[in-house]
């Protein structure tokens, strides 16, 4: 299944896609795509619904973040060895964890606002893991039992704030609109091998990132288990699993950063495509 949310920001409604890609409203079945909706029992119930029996959503509505704002939006740093190399940083021996401010959480096609004073705005396409039930100190062998599905994430980053402003990475990761998520949650039954997905980014039509989750240092099972030993994960939480090489910071001979009017387009195989325009805040 592909579950999504549509409508104005703050007033989104739950939906699923039918086999033809049409949006079908789930408002009569669910209150939202939240932790309850993503639970194993709920997903089993939803799988029994014929999408054609649901009201078809006409027109071209805004697509919101694919889940309600989570309790935790966890990110993993430097999870591709070649990205660590382009960033000039050592390959981590254990997953690097940071939290993205929840105010950054935004729709997959919403505008991204460049903060006032920003000089080094950058892109990062990532596979997102969507949690389906509480995970606390779970072993790797049971990690996938706690996964509801997967989505596309863009870990938008301001590199000067992140690396040059005397503190943790959070400064460059949590600005408003820095967390486009979606367009939909694809349930894990439709993604039998999350470690074999192509992912890519285009900026103004030019391919900048072209990677595959097969080259992640730490895979999905390891990450869910590892994070759960430090942070209790709740249904509806999202883990952004790191980005492959090709970010603006790594462009040679000179880095390339986003400017107002630029357009990012990014996707993960089987999980949909996002498109964002950069506006000046």
C-alpha positions as CSV (number, residue, x, y, z in Angstrom):
1,X,0.0,0.0,0.0
2,X,0.9,3.6,-0.5
3,X,-0.5,5.8,2.2
4,X,-0.4,9.6,2.0
5,X,-1.9,12.8,3.3
6,X,-3.3,15.6,1.2
7,X,-4.7,19.1,1.7
8,X,-3.7,22.4,3.1
9,X,-0.9,22.5,5.7
10,X,-2.3,21.7,9.1
11,X,-5.5,20.3,7.7
12,X,-4.4,17.3,5.8
13,X,-6.6,14.2,5.3
14,X,-5.5,10.6,5.1
15,X,-5.5,8.7,1.8
16,X,-4.2,5.8,-0.2
17,X,-3.2,5.4,-3.8
18,X,-5.1,3.0,-6.1
19,X,-3.4,0.9,-8.7
20,X,-3.8,3.7,-11.3
21,X,-2.1,6.3,-9.0
22,X,-5.4,8.1,-8.1
23,X,-5.8,9.4,-4.6
24,X,-8.5,7.7,-2.5
25,X,-9.7,9.4,0.7
26,X,-9.4,7.4,3.9
27,X,-11.2,10.1,6.0
28,X,-14.1,7.8,6.7
29,X,-11.8,5.1,8.0
30,X,-8.9,6.9,9.7
31,X,-8.4,10.1,11.5
32,X,-4.9,10.5,9.9
33,X,-1.7,8.7,9.0
34,X,-0.5,8.6,12.5
35,X,0.9,6.0,14.9
36,X,-2.4,4.2,15.2
37,X,-2.8,4.0,11.4
38,X,0.7,2.6,11.0
39,X,0.3,-0.2,13.6
40,X,0.3,-3.8,12.4
41,X,-3.4,-4.3,13.2
42,X,-4.4,-1.1,11.3
43,X,-2.2,-1.9,8.3
44,X,-3.8,-5.4,8.2
45,X,-7.2,-3.8,8.2
46,X,-6.3,-1.3,5.5
47,X,-4.9,-4.0,3.3
48,X,-8.4,-5.5,3.2
49,X,-9.9,-2.4,1.7
50,X,-10.5,-2.1,-2.1
51,X,-9.2,1.4,-2.9
52,X,-11.9,1.7,-5.6
53,X,-14.5,1.6,-2.8
54,X,-13.1,4.8,-1.4
55,X,-14.0,8.3,-2.6
56,X,-11.7,9.5,-5.4
57,X,-9.9,12.8,-4.7
58,X,-10.3,15.0,-7.8
59,X,-7.9,17.7,-9.0
60,X,-4.3,18.2,-7.9
61,X,-4.3,18.8,-4.2
62,X,-1.2,19.6,-2.2
63,X,0.5,16.5,-0.8
64,X,1.5,16.9,2.8
65,X,4.1,15.0,4.8
66,X,3.3,11.3,4.5
67,X,2.9,10.9,8.3
68,X,1.7,13.2,11.1
69,X,4.5,15.2,12.7
70,X,6.3,12.4,14.6
71,X,7.6,12.2,18.1
72,X,11.1,11.7,16.8
73,X,12.6,12.6,13.4
74,X,15.9,10.8,13.7
75,X,18.7,11.2,11.1
76,X,21.9,9.2,10.5
77,X,25.0,11.0,9.5
78,X,27.8,9.8,7.1
79,X,26.1,6.4,6.4
80,X,27.7,6.0,2.9
81,X,31.5,5.6,2.9
82,X,31.9,7.6,-0.3
83,X,29.8,10.5,1.1
84,X,32.0,10.5,4.2
85,X,35.0,10.7,1.9
86,X,33.6,13.7,-0.1
87,X,32.9,15.5,3.2
88,X,36.4,14.9,4.4
89,X,35.3,12.9,7.4
90,X,36.3,9.4,8.7
91,X,34.0,6.5,8.1
92,X,32.0,6.0,11.4
93,X,32.6,2.9,13.4
94,X,29.0,3.2,14.8
95,X,26.0,5.1,13.4
96,X,26.0,8.8,14.0
97,X,22.6,9.9,15.3
98,X,21.1,13.4,15.4
99,X,17.6,14.7,15.7
100,X,16.0,17.0,13.1
101,X,13.9,19.7,14.7
102,X,10.2,18.9,14.2
103,X,9.6,22.4,12.9
104,X,11.5,21.4,9.8
105,X,8.9,18.7,8.9
106,X,7.3,19.6,5.6
107,X,5.5,18.3,2.6
108,X,7.4,16.6,-0.3
109,X,6.7,19.4,-2.8
110,X,6.5,22.4,-0.4
111,X,8.9,25.3,-1.1
112,X,12.2,25.2,0.9
113,X,13.0,28.5,2.5
114,X,16.6,29.6,2.5
115,X,17.2,31.2,5.9
116,X,18.3,34.9,6.1
117,X,22.0,34.9,6.1
118,X,22.3,31.5,4.6
119,X,25.3,30.9,2.3
120,X,25.6,27.2,2.0
121,X,22.2,25.5,1.5
122,X,22.6,21.9,0.4
123,X,20.5,18.8,-0.5
124,X,20.5,15.2,0.7
125,X,18.2,12.5,-0.7
126,X,17.7,9.7,1.9
127,X,15.7,6.5,2.4
128,X,13.3,7.1,5.3
129,X,12.2,4.3,7.6
130,X,8.7,4.7,9.1
131,X,8.2,3.0,12.5
132,X,5.0,1.0,13.0
133,X,5.2,0.0,16.7
134,X,7.2,1.0,19.7
135,X,10.9,0.0,19.5
136,X,12.9,0.0,22.7
137,X,16.3,-1.9,22.8
138,X,15.2,-4.3,20.1
139,X,17.6,-6.9,18.6
140,X,18.5,-6.7,15.0
141,X,16.7,-10.0,14.3
142,X,13.4,-8.4,15.3
143,X,14.0,-4.9,14.0
144,X,11.8,-5.2,10.9
145,X,8.9,-6.2,13.1
146,X,8.8,-2.6,14.2
147,X,8.9,-1.1,10.6
148,X,5.7,0.0,8.9
149,X,7.2,1.1,5.7
150,X,9.5,3.4,3.8
151,X,9.5,6.9,2.3
152,X,11.6,9.5,0.6
153,X,13.4,12.1,2.8
154,X,15.3,15.2,1.9
155,X,17.7,16.2,4.8
156,X,18.1,19.8,3.6
157,X,21.2,21.2,5.3
158,X,22.9,24.6,5.7
159,X,26.6,23.6,5.8
160,X,27.9,26.8,7.4
161,X,25.4,26.5,10.2
162,X,26.2,22.8,10.5
163,X,30.0,22.8,10.4
164,X,31.3,26.3,11.0
165,X,29.1,27.8,13.8
166,X,30.7,26.2,16.8
167,X,28.3,23.4,17.7
168,X,26.3,20.3,16.8
169,X,25.0,19.5,13.4
170,X,21.5,20.4,14.5
171,X,22.0,24.1,13.8
172,X,22.2,23.3,10.1
173,X,19.5,20.7,9.9
174,X,16.5,22.0,11.8
175,X,15.4,25.2,10.0
176,X,11.8,25.6,8.9
177,X,11.1,23.5,5.7
178,X,14.3,21.5,6.0
179,X,12.5,18.2,6.3
180,X,10.5,17.3,3.1
181,X,9.0,13.9,3.8
182,X,7.0,11.7,1.4
183,X,5.1,11.7,-1.0
184,X,3.8,8.5,0.6
185,X,4.6,5.7,3.0
186,X,5.1,2.5,1.0
187,X,4.4,-0.4,3.3
188,X,7.2,-2.9,3.9
189,X,5.5,-5.7,2.1
190,X,6.0,-3.8,-1.1
191,X,9.7,-3.2,-0.4
192,X,11.1,-6.7,0.2
193,X,14.7,-5.6,-0.1
194,X,15.3,-2.0,1.3
195,X,19.1,-2.5,0.8
196,X,18.8,-2.5,-3.0
197,X,17.0,0.8,-3.9
198,X,18.4,3.4,-6.3
199,X,18.2,7.0,-5.0
200,X,19.0,10.2,-6.8
201,X,18.8,14.0,-6.8
202,X,18.6,16.5,-9.6
203,X,19.2,20.2,-9.2
204,X,17.8,22.4,-12.0
205,X,17.5,19.3,-14.1
206,X,21.2,18.2,-13.6
207,X,21.7,14.8,-11.9
208,X,23.8,15.4,-8.8
209,X,23.3,12.3,-6.7
210,X,23.0,8.8,-8.0
211,X,23.4,6.2,-5.4
212,X,22.0,2.9,-4.0
213,X,21.1,1.8,-0.6
214,X,23.2,-1.3,-1.1
215,X,26.2,0.9,-0.3
216,X,24.9,2.0,3.1
217,X,27.4,1.3,5.9
218,X,24.7,0.5,8.4
219,X,21.5,-1.1,7.0
220,X,17.9,-0.8,8.0
221,X,17.9,-3.6,10.6
222,X,21.0,-2.3,12.2
223,X,19.8,1.3,12.4
224,X,16.4,0.5,13.9
225,X,18.0,-1.7,16.5
226,X,20.8,0.7,17.2
227,X,18.7,3.8,17.5
228,X,16.2,2.0,19.8
229,X,18.9,1.4,22.3
230,X,19.3,5.2,22.8
231,X,15.9,6.6,21.8
232,X,12.6,4.9,22.2
233,X,11.0,4.9,18.8
234,X,7.2,5.3,18.5
235,X,4.8,4.4,15.8
236,X,4.9,7.2,13.2
237,X,8.5,8.1,13.9
238,X,10.8,8.5,10.9
239,X,14.5,7.6,10.5
240,X,16.4,9.3,7.6
241,X,19.2,6.8,6.9
242,X,21.9,9.0,5.4
243,X,22.7,10.2,1.9
244,X,25.0,8.9,-0.9
245,X,27.7,11.1,-2.5
246,X,26.9,14.0,-4.7
247,X,25.9,16.7,-2.3
248,X,26.7,20.3,-3.1
249,X,29.4,20.5,-0.4
250,X,31.3,17.7,-2.2
251,X,31.4,19.3,-5.7
252,X,34.9,19.8,-7.1
253,X,36.8,22.0,-7.6
254,X,34.3,24.3,-5.8
255,X,31.2,23.4,-3.8
256,X,27.8,24.3,-5.3
257,X,25.0,25.6,-3.0
258,X,21.3,26.2,-3.6
259,X,20.1,29.7,-4.5
260,X,16.6,31.2,-4.6
261,X,14.8,29.9,-7.7
262,X,16.7,26.6,-7.8
263,X,14.6,23.4,-8.1
264,X,15.4,20.1,-6.4
265,X,13.9,16.9,-7.7
266,X,14.7,13.7,-5.8
267,X,13.5,10.2,-5.4
268,X,14.0,6.7,-4.1
269,X,13.2,3.7,-6.3
270,X,9.6,2.6,-5.8
271,X,8.9,5.2,-3.1
272,X,8.0,8.3,-5.2
273,X,9.5,11.6,-6.2
274,X,9.7,15.0,-4.5
275,X,10.1,18.4,-6.1
276,X,11.0,21.6,-4.1
277,X,11.7,25.2,-5.2
278,X,14.1,27.3,-3.1
279,X,12.6,30.6,-1.9
280,X,14.3,33.3,0.2
281,X,12.9,33.5,3.7
